[in-house]
Amino acid sequence: MNLLRNPLIFGALLSSTAALAQSDKQPEEVLVTGGKDAILSLGGSAQLIDETMLDQFDFSDLNQVMSTLPGVYIREEDGYGLRPNIGIRGATSERSQKITIMEDGILITPAPYAAPAAYYIPNISRMSAVEVVKGPAAIVHGPHTVGGAINFASRPISEERESEIDLSYGTDNYQKAQFFSSETVGEFGYAIDLLRFSGDGFKELDGGGDTGFERNDINVKLSWKPQGGSEKNHAFTLKLGYADEDADETYLGLTEADFDDDPYRRYRASQLDHFTSEHSQLHLGHSFDLNDSISVSSAVYWHQFDRSWNKLDGFIDGVAIRDVFANPDIFTRELGILRGEINSNGSDADMLDVTNNDRQYGSYGAQTAMKMQFSQGDIDHNLDVGLRIHSDYVERDHSIRGYLMTDGAMINDGQQRGDKELNEASADAIALYVSDTLSWRDFKLTVGLRHEEIDGDADDDLAGTSNSKSQSETLPGVSLYWQYTENLGLLAGVNRGFSPASPSASSGVDPELSTNYEYGLRYQNQNLSLEAIGFFSDYENLLGRCRASDTNCNAGEEFNGGEAEIAGVEVLGQWSHQLSDALTGEVMLSYTYTETAFQSDFSSSFSQWGEVEAGDELPYIPEQIARLQLGAKATRWEAYVAFSYQSEMRDVAGSEPIGQVTHTDAYTTVDASASWFVDQNWTLQLSVDNLLDEEAVVSLRPFGARPNKPRTLRLRVKYAF
């Protein structure tokens, strides 16, 4: 690890950086960061994407939204962001399992303790803001604090009547329709948000067939603010939500040769792959002011998520698909069966394994937080105290069916093959945090402490085994912010990172633990906003978790990776200038540089690690990520173009030059958008994703090369009334 230990390199990067300036348009919901003004003097790093920024390109793909921020790593999968893989500061991006994800400050992933893989994340199209919190600032947002937290702020209830119809149509029959209406009348308010979007998919299934998706999302908010003369400003909110998905998606990719010939091809062996899900949520909140200095907010919540993923999982008793793709010249028969060019002979070695990964998740809990302001002499205190009692569970029933490839069609063999997995896991957790920000002159010192108490149980019905696991961790953090001049601020901090092991993990598997350091600067004047932060994460134990699609391990099985180090620099900035009386120009830059290294030798059956030697780099973490956005704004129109770059990523841990081992491609994409404000009610927008039609291998897991989304046009019409 050379970056943070070489002050000349770090200093050069600091001197050329720039950071995000927030627009004035903020949601009325309480943000976990406190909003743009609080971020500017926060003793820790955080960024906020507000509604104005979300509207610039109107992305429905969360991956595209999150790639605008530094320190956030994206691994694309399906091209539409249906199941994002997001990591923060080197924490694995694999199904976003190592970050805390919230909606309106409430844990939203299906089972964040018992099964943290985020197979459900809210649709970005119904959000008014996205916050990312990292470093010491993230300790109030557990359980996962090794990297950071993401909070999605849904659209707030309006004081005045507001209604909107938003329609989009694009390439591959992309359709999006959204209706929003909100109003407050006297003591009562409401917001209704109806969303549906779909597409036919950009891949072509050999022999024909569906490759697209459909999503529906219905959300209702109700509020009551009694006006009976109380000075405590009581407010009650009820939020109800339902979302579903029906997608003909697959994990099956292509061989290198077939990808080079046609990256958007799909083999016939994926013709039965199909994902369906339903998500329901209920949030009931209450807030009030005890007095001018103390406010309390509380919530109870319930979530249910059911999913079924019918997908190709390999051959019943044959070679692994990854081995077929790694050696296509050797396993020509198996590859022919996957392509649908060779018929199965009836043996289990030729029989295709299609597994229905049926799972049910649930989570529920209650949380409360108190904010208190007081002074002691010249020192002002902002004290935050919070408590959450939470339970979640997952039930897995993965059933196997055998299929013969016959003249390009998959024919069920009629045999009852039983279950591949039949298990359940649950977790009960109590989380408590306290954080105090002490302000004195130009200094802000934040001292915080988080405690997680977790009890988990797991039952494997096939193996006839049961397991219990208890974890108790106290996680301190401290940060300092110094307003050095009117425009320049300096910050530094350290915190304890934690990601719990699952209930099914054996007694020999430890939770993920790290010590995280950060330091940097913020600069802001009338036209320019600059931020550069260096980070260094020293892992005592890295935790690997097997997914159902991984080979040589069981779904949910966990592995200790021992000591590891991750270091990097985040750069973020925005510059705006009045070019004329009617025209404003904007430039926005985001850049991340990252180095990683295991610190010990070990052998693992976790396929992404394998045989590891000290100094090996971690897989699926790009060395460089960059995004440059240029924009022009006038009274009646605005236009933007964004250049995004991500360097290659190694598929398996190692130290060889990346060009000599299996890796994803480095690629650059260009997105463009232009909007015309016809009048105060009508807006027209034309957007082009991947303008230059860049083709790249963005993932090699679990089975073969998969592409990014090709050039896609979208025409949008929005009517507000």
C-alpha positions in Angstrom: 0.0 0.0 0.0 1.8 3.1 -1.3 -0.8 5.7 -1.8 -1.5 7.0 1.7 2.1 6.5 2.8 3.4 8.8 0.1 2.5 12.4 1.0 3.8 13.7 -2.3 1.4 11.6 -4.3 -1.5 12.5 -2.0 -0.6 16.2 -2.0 -0.6 16.3 -5.8 -4.0 14.8 -5.9 -5.3 17.2 -3.3 -4.1 20.2 -5.3 -6.0 19.2 -8.4 -9.4 18.3 -6.8 -12.9 19.6 -6.8 -16.2 18.8 -4.8 -20.0 18.8 -5.0 -22.0 21.9 -4.6 -25.6 21.2 -3.7 -28.6 22.9 -5.3 -31.1 24.7 -3.2 -33.8 22.2 -3.9 -34.0 19.8 -1.0 -36.6 17.4 0.2 -38.6 18.3 3.2 -38.0 14.9 4.7 -35.4 14.7 7.4 -32.2 13.6 5.8 -29.7 11.5 7.8 -26.9 13.9 6.9 -28.9 16.9 7.9 -28.8 18.3 4.4 -26.3 20.2 2.3 -25.4 22.9 4.9 -24.6 20.2 7.5 -22.4 18.3 5.1 -20.1 21.3 4.5 -18.9 21.2 8.2 -19.4 17.5 8.9 -16.6 15.7 10.7 -16.7 12.9 8.2 -17.4 12.4 4.5 -20.8 12.5 3.0 -22.4 13.4 -0.3 -26.0 14.2 -1.3 -27.6 13.8 -4.8 -30.7 16.0 -4.7 -33.8 16.0 -6.9 -32.4 18.5 -9.3 -29.4 16.3 -10.0 -31.6 13.2 -10.3 -33.7 15.0 -12.9 -30.8 15.9 -15.2 -30.6 12.5 -16.8 -33.7 10.8 -15.3 -31.8 7.6 -14.8 -34.0 4.6 -13.7 -30.8 2.6 -13.3 -29.4 3.1 -9.8 -25.9 2.1 -10.9 -25.8 5.2 -13.2 -26.9 7.4 -10.3 -24.4 6.1 -7.8 -21.5 6.3 -10.3 -21.7 10.1 -10.0 -20.1 9.9 -6.5 -16.6 9.1 -5.5 -15.7 6.1 -3.3 -18.7 4.2 -4.7 -17.9 1.0 -6.7 -20.4 -0.4 -9.2 -20.3 -3.9 -10.8 -22.9 -4.0 -13.5 -24.9 -7.1 -14.1 -28.1 -6.8 -16.3 -27.6 -3.4 -17.8 -30.8 -2.0 -16.2 -29.7 -1.9 -12.5 -32.4 -4.4 -11.5 -30.1 -6.0 -8.8 -27.3 -3.5 -8.1 -23.9 -4.5 -6.9 -22.6 -1.5 -4.9 -19.6 -1.2 -2.6 -18.1 1.7 -0.7 -14.4 2.3 -0.1 -13.4 -1.2 -1.1 -16.1 -3.1 0.8 -17.2 -5.8 -1.6 -19.9 -4.7 -4.1 -21.3 -8.3 -4.3 -25.0 -7.8 -4.2 -24.5 -4.6 -2.0 -24.1 -6.8 1.1 -21.5 -4.9 3.0 -23.2 -1.5 3.1 -26.1 -0.2 5.2 -29.0 0.7 2.9 -32.0 2.7 4.2 -35.2 4.3 2.9 -36.1 7.4 4.9 -33.6 6.4 7.6 -35.1 2.8 8.0 -33.2 -0.4 7.0 -34.8 -1.5 3.7 -32.8 -4.5 2.4 -34.8 -7.8 2.8 -32.8 -9.2 5.9 -29.8 -7.0 6.7 -28.6 -9.2 9.6 -29.7 -12.8 8.7 -29.0 -12.6 4.9 -27.6 -9.1 3.9 -27.5 -9.7 0.1 -29.6 -6.8 -1.2 -31.9 -8.5 -3.7 -34.3 -5.6 -3.2 -33.4 -2.0 -3.4 -36.0 0.8 -3.8 -36.6 2.2 -7.3 -34.6 5.4 -7.8 -37.3 7.0 -9.9 -39.5 7.6 -6.8 -36.7 9.2 -4.8 -36.1 12.9 -4.2 -32.6 12.5 -2.8 -29.8 9.9 -2.3 -27.3 10.3 0.6 -24.0 8.5 1.0 -22.3 8.6 4.4 -18.7 7.2 4.9 -16.1 7.1 7.6 -16.8 8.1 11.2 -20.1 9.7 10.1 -21.4 6.3 9.3 -21.3 4.8 12.8 -24.9 5.9 13.5 -26.1 3.9 10.5 -25.3 0.3 11.1 -25.0 -2.6 11.1 -22.5 -2.4 8.2 -19.9 0.2 8.9 -16.8 -1.1 7.1 -17.6 1.1 4.1 -20.6 3.3 4.7 -24.3 3.8 4.3 -26.8 4.8 1.6 -30.1 6.5 2.4 -32.9 6.9 -0.1 -35.2 9.8 0.7 -38.6 9.3 -0.9 -40.6 12.3 -2.2 -42.1 14.3 0.6 -45.7 15.4 1.2 -46.2 18.8 -0.3 -47.6 21.8 1.6 -49.4 23.0 -1.5 -51.2 20.9 -4.1 -48.8 19.3 -6.5 -49.5 16.7 -9.2 -47.3 15.3 -12.0 -47.5 12.9 -14.9 -44.1 11.6 -16.2 -43.9 9.4 -19.3 -40.8 8.0 -21.1 -40.3 5.8 -24.1 -37.0 4.5 -25.5 -34.9 1.9 -27.3 -35.9 -1.8 -26.9 -39.4 -0.7 -26.0 -38.3 1.0 -22.8 -41.4 2.5 -21.1 -41.8 4.4 -17.9 -45.0 5.9 -16.5 -45.2 7.7 -13.2 -48.0 9.6 -11.5 -47.4 11.7 -8.3 -49.9 13.7 -6.4 -49.5 15.4 -3.0 -51.2 18.0 -0.9 -51.7 19.2 2.7 -55.1 20.3 3.8 -55.3 21.6 7.4 -53.8 19.0 9.7 -53.7 16.2 7.1 -51.5 15.5 4.1 -51.0 12.8 1.5 -48.7 11.7 -1.2 -49.4 9.1 -3.9 -46.7 7.8 -6.1 -47.5 5.2 -8.8 -44.6 3.9 -11.0 -44.4 1.3 -13.8 -41.4 0.8 -16.0 -40.4 -2.0 -18.4 -38.3 -3.0 -21.4 -37.9 -5.8 -23.9 -34.2 -6.2 -23.1 -31.2 -5.6 -25.3 -30.1 -9.2 -25.5 -31.3 -11.7 -28.1 -32.1 -15.2 -27.1 -31.0 -17.9 -29.6 -34.2 -19.2 -31.2 -36.3 -16.3 -29.9 -37.9 -15.6 -26.5 -38.4 -12.9 -24.0 -35.4 -11.1 -22.3 -37.1 -8.1 -20.8 -38.5 -7.0 -17.5 -41.5 -5.2 -15.9 -41.6 -3.4 -12.6 -44.5 -1.8 -10.7 -44.3 0.3 -7.5 -47.2 1.8 -5.5 -46.6 4.0 -2.5 -48.9 6.1 -0.3 -47.9 8.5 2.5 -50.3 10.0 5.0 -49.5 12.6 7.6 -51.2 14.2 10.5 -49.9 17.3 12.3 -52.3 18.1 15.2 -52.8 21.9 15.6 -54.6 21.8 18.9 -52.3 24.4 20.6 -49.5 22.1 21.6 -46.0 23.6 21.3 -44.4 20.2 20.8 -45.1 20.1 17.1 -46.3 16.5 17.0 -46.2 14.9 13.5 -47.5 11.4 12.6 -46.7 9.7 9.3 -47.9 6.4 7.7 -46.2 5.0 4.6 -47.5 2.0 2.7 -45.7 0.5 -0.3 -45.9 -2.4 -2.7 -43.5 -3.3 -5.5 -43.2 -6.3 -7.8 -40.9 -7.4 -10.7 -41.2 -9.9 -13.5 -38.0 -10.3 -15.4 -36.6 -12.8 -17.9 -33.1 -12.4 -16.6 -30.2 -14.8 -16.4 -26.8 -15.3 -14.8 -25.6 -17.1 -17.9 -23.0 -15.2 -20.0 -20.9 -16.0 -23.0 -17.5 -17.4 -23.8 -14.8 -14.8 -24.8 -15.1 -15.8 -28.5 -18.8 -15.6 -28.6 -18.8 -12.3 -26.7 -16.4 -10.8 -29.3 -18.7 -12.0 -32.1 -22.0 -10.8 -30.5 -22.0 -9.5 -26.9 -25.8 -9.3 -26.8 -26.4 -13.0 -27.6 -28.0 -15.3 -25.1 -27.6 -19.1 -25.2 -30.6 -21.4 -25.5 -29.8 -22.9 -22.1 -31.1 -19.7 -20.5 -34.5 -19.9 -22.1 -36.3 -20.8 -18.8 -34.5 -18.2 -16.6 -37.1 -16.1 -14.9 -37.1 -13.8 -11.8 -40.3 -12.7 -10.0 -40.6 -10.8 -6.7 -43.0 -8.9 -4.5 -42.1 -6.4 -1.8 -44.4 -4.9 0.8 -43.6 -2.3 3.4 -45.3 -0.4 6.2 -43.7 2.5 8.2 -45.4 4.4 11.0 -43.5 7.4 12.3 -43.9 10.0 15.0 -41.8 13.1 15.8 -42.1 15.9 18.3 -40.2 18.7 20.0 -39.8 18.2 23.7 -38.7 21.8 23.9 -36.6 24.2 21.8 -33.5 22.1 22.4 -34.7 18.5 22.3 -36.5 16.7 19.4 -37.5 13.0 19.3 -38.4 10.9 16.2 -39.5 7.3 16.3 -40.8 4.7 13.9 -42.0 1.1 13.7 -41.6 -0.8 10.4 -42.4 -4.0 8.7 -41.2 -5.4 5.4 -41.9 -8.6 3.4 -40.0 -9.7 0.3 -40.7 -12.9 -1.6 -38.7 -13.9 -4.7 -38.4 -16.8 -7.0 -35.5 -17.1 -9.4 -35.8 -20.0 -11.8 -32.3 -20.2 -13.4 -29.8 -22.4 -15.0 -27.3 -23.6 -12.4 -25.1 -26.0 -14.4 -25.2 -29.7 -15.2 -26.8 -32.2 -12.8 -23.7 -34.3 -12.5 -21.3 -32.8 -15.0 -18.6 -30.1 -15.4 -19.1 -26.7 -13.8 -20.2 -24.0 -16.3 -17.3 -21.8 -15.2 -14.9 -24.6 -16.3 -16.7 -24.8 -19.6 -16.2 -21.1 -20.3 -12.6 -21.2 -19.1 -11.8 -24.2 -21.4 -14.3 -24.0 -24.3 -11.9 -26.0 -26.6 -11.9 -28.9 -24.1 -15.5 -29.0 -23.1 -16.9 -28.6 -26.6 -19.9 -31.0 -26.0 -21.0 -29.1 -22.9 -20.7 -25.8 -24.7 -22.7 -27.1 -27.6 -25.5 -28.1 -25.2 -25.5 -24.7 -23.6 -25.8 -23.1 -27.0 -28.5 -25.6 -28.0 -26.5 -27.0 -30.9 -26.0 -30.5 -29.4 -28.7 -32.6 -27.9 -28.4 -34.1 -24.4 -27.9 -37.9 -24.3 -30.0 -38.5 -21.2 -27.2 -38.9 -18.7 -27.0 -36.6 -15.7 -23.6 -35.4 -17.0 -25.6 -33.9 -20.0 -28.7 -33.0 -18.0 -29.2 -29.2 -17.4 -29.8 -28.3 -13.8 -32.5 -25.6 -13.5 -32.9 -24.6 -9.9 -35.8 -22.5 -8.6 -34.3 -20.4 -5.9 -37.4 -19.7 -3.9 -36.9 -17.4 -0.9 -39.0 -15.5 1.6 -37.6 -12.6 3.6 -39.0 -10.5 6.4 -37.9 -7.7 8.7 -39.5 -5.6 11.4 -38.6 -3.4 14.2 -38.8 -0.2 16.1 -36.3 2.7 16.4 -36.1 6.0 18.1 -33.7 8.9 18.0 -33.2 12.0 20.1 -31.4 15.2 19.2 -30.3 17.6 21.9 -28.6 20.9 21.8 -27.0 22.6 24.8 -23.9 24.6 25.8 -21.2 24.4 28.4 -19.3 27.6 28.6 -17.9 28.4 25.1 -18.6 24.8 23.9 -21.8 24.0 22.0 -23.0 20.4 22.0 -25.2 18.6 19.5 -26.0 15.2 21.1 -27.6 12.4 19.1 -28.8 9.2 20.8 -30.6 6.4 19.0 -31.9 2.9 19.7 -33.2 0.2 17.3 -34.7 -3.2 18.1 -34.8 -5.3 14.9 -35.6 -8.8 13.7 -35.3 -10.4 10.3 -35.3 -13.8 8.7 -34.8 -15.7 5.4 -36.4 -19.0 4.3 -34.7 -20.8 1.4 -36.3 -23.6 -0.7 -34.1 -24.3 -3.8 -35.6 -27.1 -5.8 -33.9 -28.9 -8.7 -35.3 -29.9 -12.0 -33.5 -31.7 -14.8 -33.9 -30.7 -18.5 -32.7 -32.3 -21.7 -31.6 -30.0 -24.5 -33.5 -31.4 -27.5 -33.3 -29.6 -30.8 -32.8 -26.3 -29.1 -35.7 -26.7 -26.6 -35.3 -27.7 -22.9 -37.5 -30.7 -22.1 -38.1 -31.6 -18.4 -37.0 -35.2 -17.7 -40.0 -35.8 -15.4 -38.0 -36.9 -12.4 -38.5 -35.6 -8.9 -35.0 -34.4 -7.9 -35.8 -32.8 -4.5 -34.2 -29.8 -2.9 -30.7 -28.4 -3.3 -31.2 -26.2 -0.3 -33.9 -26.1 2.4 -33.0 -23.9 5.3 -33.9 -20.9 7.3 -32.1 -18.3 9.4 -33.2 -15.5 11.7 -31.5 -12.7 13.7 -32.5 -10.5 16.5 -30.5 -7.3 17.0 -30.4 -4.4 19.4 -28.4 -1.4 18.2 -27.6 1.7 20.3 -25.5 4.7 19.3 -24.5 8.0 20.9 -22.8 10.8 19.1 -21.8 14.3 20.4 -20.5 17.1 18.2 -18.6 19.7 20.3 -18.2 23.1 18.6 -15.7 25.6 19.8 -14.6 28.6 17.7 -13.6 27.1 14.3 -13.4 23.5 15.4 -16.0 20.7 15.5 -15.1 17.5 17.4 -17.4 14.6 17.0 -17.1 11.6 19.3 -19.4 8.6 18.7 -20.0 5.1 19.9 -22.2 2.3 18.4 -23.0 -1.0 20.0 -24.5 -4.0 18.2 -25.9 -7.0 20.1 -26.9 -9.8 17.6 -28.3 -13.2 18.2 -28.9 -15.5 15.3 -30.2 -19.0 14.6 -30.0 -21.2 11.5 -31.6 -24.5 10.7 -30.6 -26.7 7.7 -33.4 -29.2 7.1 -31.4 -31.2 4.5 -28.4 -31.7 6.7 -30.4 -31.9 9.9 -28.2 -29.4 11.6 -28.9 -26.2 13.7 -26.6 -23.4 14.5 -26.7 -20.4 16.9 -24.4 -17.4 16.8 -24.1 -14.4 19.0 -22.1 -11.3 18.2 -21.5 -8.3 20.4 -19.4 -5.3 19.1 -18.8 -1.8 20.4 -17.7 0.5 17.6 -16.1 3.9 18.5 -15.5 6.7 16.1 -14.0 10.2 16.3 -13.6 13.0 13.8 -12.4 16.6 13.8 -13.3 19.4 11.4 -11.4 22.7 11.4 -12.7 25.7 9.5 -9.2 26.9 8.7 -10.3 29.9 6.7 -13.7 31.2 5.5 -13.5 29.0 2.4 -11.2 26.1 3.5 -11.9 23.4 6.0 -9.8 20.4 7.0 -11.1 17.1 8.4 -9.7 13.9 9.9 -11.3 10.9 11.5 -11.0 7.2 12.5 -13.7 4.7 13.2 -14.2 1.0 13.9 -15.7 -0.9 10.9 -18.0 -3.9 11.4 -20.1 -6.2 9.2 -21.7 -9.1 11.1 -21.3 -12.8 10.2 -24.6 -14.6 9.3 -26.4 -16.9 11.8 -25.3 -20.0 9.9 -21.6 -19.1 10.2 -19.6 -21.6 12.2 -18.0 -20.6 15.5 -14.7 -20.4 13.7 -16.0 -17.6 11.4 -15.5 -14.1 12.7 -17.3 -11.0 11.7 -15.7 -8.5 9.4 -13.7 -5.9 11.4 -11.7 -3.0 10.3 -10.1 0.3 11.5 -10.9 3.1 9.0 -9.0 6.3 8.7 -9.8 9.4 6.6 -8.4 12.9 6.1 -8.9 15.6 3.6 -10.2 19.1 2.8 -13.2 21.0 1.6 -13.1 24.3 -0.2 -16.0 26.5 -1.2 -16.5 29.9 -2.7 -19.3 31.5 -4.7 -18.6 29.5 -7.9 -16.3 26.6 -6.9 -16.7 23.7 -4.5 -13.8 21.4 -3.8 -13.4 18.2 -1.8 -10.6 15.6 -1.6 -10.5 12.9 1.0 -7.9 10.1 1.5 -9.1 6.9 3.2 -7.3 3.9 4.6 -9.1 0.7 5.8 -7.1 -1.7 7.8 -9.0 -5.0 8.0 -8.4 -7.4 10.9 -10.6 -9.9 9.2 -12.2 -9.8 5.7 -15.3 -11.8 5.3 -16.3 -13.6 2.1 -19.8 -14.9 1.6 -20.8 -17.6 -0.9 -23.9 -17.0 -3.1 -26.1 -19.7 -4.5 -24.5 -19.2 -7.9 -20.9 -19.7 -6.6 -19.2 -23.1 -7.1 -17.4 -25.2 -4.5 -19.4 -23.7 -1.6 -22.9 -23.6 -0.2 -25.1 -20.5 -0.4 -24.6 -18.4 2.7 -21.3 -20.1 3.6 -18.8 -17.7 4.9 -15.0 -17.5 4.9 -12.4 -15.6 6.9 -10.0 -13.7 4.6 -7.7 -12.5 7.4 -5.9 -9.1 7.3 -6.2 -6.8 4.3 -5.6 -3.2 3.5 -7.5 -0.9 1.2 -6.4 2.7 0.5 -7.5 5.4 -1.8 -8.4 9.0 -2.6 -11.8 10.5 -3.4 -12.2 13.7 -5.4 -15.4 15.5 -6.0 -16.1 18.9 -7.3 -18.4 21.4 -9.1 -17.7 24.7 -10.8 -20.4 27.0 -12.2 -20.1 30.3 -14.0 -22.5 32.9 -15.4 -21.5 32.9 -19.1 -24.1 35.5 -20.0 -27.2 37.1 -18.5 -29.2 34.1 -19.7 -26.6 31.2 -19.7 -24.8 29.3 -17.0 -22.0 26.8 -17.5 -21.3 23.9 -15.1 -18.5 21.4 -14.7 -18.7 18.5 -12.3 -15.9 16.0 -11.5 -15.8 12.8 -9.6 -12.7 10.6 -9.2 -11.6 7.6 -7.1 -8.2 5.9 -6.9 -8.0 2.6 -4.9 -5.3 0.2 -3.9 -6.0 -3.2 -2.2 -3.8 -6.0 -0.8 -4.3 -9.1 1.3 -1.8 -9.2 4.2 -1.5 -13.0 4.7 -1.4 -16.3 2.9 -4.3 -18.6 3.0 -6.3 -21.2 1.0 -10.0 -20.7 0.4 -12.8 -22.6 -1.4 -14.4 -19.2 -2.0 -13.9 -19.0 -5.8 -13.2 -15.3 -5.8 -10.2 -15.7 -3.5 -8.8 -19.2 -4.1 -5.1 -19.6 -3.2 -4.1 -16.2 -1.7 -0.7 -14.9 -1.0 0.2 -11.8 0.9 0.2 -8.8 -1.5 -2.5 -10.2 -3.7 -5.1 -7.6 -4.9 -8.8 -8.1 -4.1 -11.1 -9.0 -6.9 -13.7 -6.7 -8.5 -12.4 -3.5 -7.1 -11.3 -1.1 -10.0 -8.1 0.9 -9.5 -9.6 4.0 -11.0 -13.1 5.4 -11.5 -13.8 8.8 -13.0 -16.7 10.9 -14.2 -16.7 14.3 -15.8 -20.0 16.1 -16.4 -20.4 19.3 -18.5 -23.6 21.3 -18.5 -25.2 24.5 -19.8 -28.4 26.0 -18.3 -30.7 28.7 -19.7 -34.2 29.9 -18.8 -36.0 27.6 -21.1 -33.5 24.7 -21.6 -30.6 22.8 -20.2 -28.2 20.2 -21.6 -25.6 17.9 -20.1 -23.0 15.4 -21.2 -21.2 13.0 -18.9 -18.0 11.0 -19.6 -17.6 7.9 -17.3 -14.6 5.7 -17.0 -13.9 2.5 -15.0 -10.7 0.6 -15.1 -10.5 -3.2 -15.5 -11.1 -5.5 -12.5 -9.5 -8.9 -11.8 -11.9 -11.8 -11.5 -9.9 -13.7 -8.8 -7.5 -12.4 -6.2 -3.9 -12.2 -7.4 -0.8 -10.1 -8.0 0.0 -10.9 -11.7 -0.4 -8.1 -14.2 -4.1 -7.8 -14.7 -3.7 -8.3 -18.5 -2.4 -11.8 -17.9 -5.3 -13.0 -15.9 -9.1 -13.2 -16.3 -10.5 -9.7 -15.9 -13.3 -7.4 -16.9 -12.7 -4.6 -19.4 -11.8 -1.0 -18.8 -14.5 1.1 -20.5 -15.6 4.6 -21.1 -19.2 5.6 -21.7 -20.8 8.9 -22.7 -24.3 9.9 -21.6 -26.1 13.0 -22.9 -29.3 14.7 -22.0 -31.2 17.9 -23.2 -34.4 19.3 -21.6 -36.8 22.0 -23.0 -39.1 23.7 -20.5 -42.0 24.4 -22.8 -43.8 26.4 -20.0 -44.3 26.1 -16.3 -46.2 22.9 -16.8 -44.6 21.0 -19.6 -41.1 19.6 -19.9 -39.6 17.6 -22.8 -36.3 15.7 -22.4 -34.2 13.6 -24.7 -31.5 11.4 -23.2 -29.0 9.0 -24.7 -27.2 6.4 -22.6 -23.8 5.1 -23.9 -23.9 7.6 -26.8 -20.8 6.0 -28.5 -22.2 2.5 -28.1 -19.2 1.2 -26.1 -19.1 -2.6 -25.7 -17.3 -4.1 -22.7 -17.2 -7.1 -20.4 -18.5 -5.7 -17.1 -18.8 -9.0 -15.2 -17.6 -12.6 -15.5 -19.6 -14.0 -12.6 -21.1 -16.3 -12.0 -21.1 -17.8 -15.5 -19.2 -16.1 -18.3 -18.9 -12.7 -19.9 -21.8 -10.2 -19.7 -22.0 -6.9 -21.4 -22.9 -3.3 -20.5 -26.1 -1.7 -22.0 -25.7 -0.6 -25.6 -26.7 2.8 -26.9 -30.2 3.6 -25.6 -32.4 6.6 -26.4 -35.2 7.9 -24.2 -37.8 10.5 -24.8 -39.5 12.0 -21.8 -42.6 14.1 -21.4 -43.5 15.5 -18.0 -46.6 17.5 -17.2 -47.0 19.2 -13.8 -50.3 20.6 -12.6 
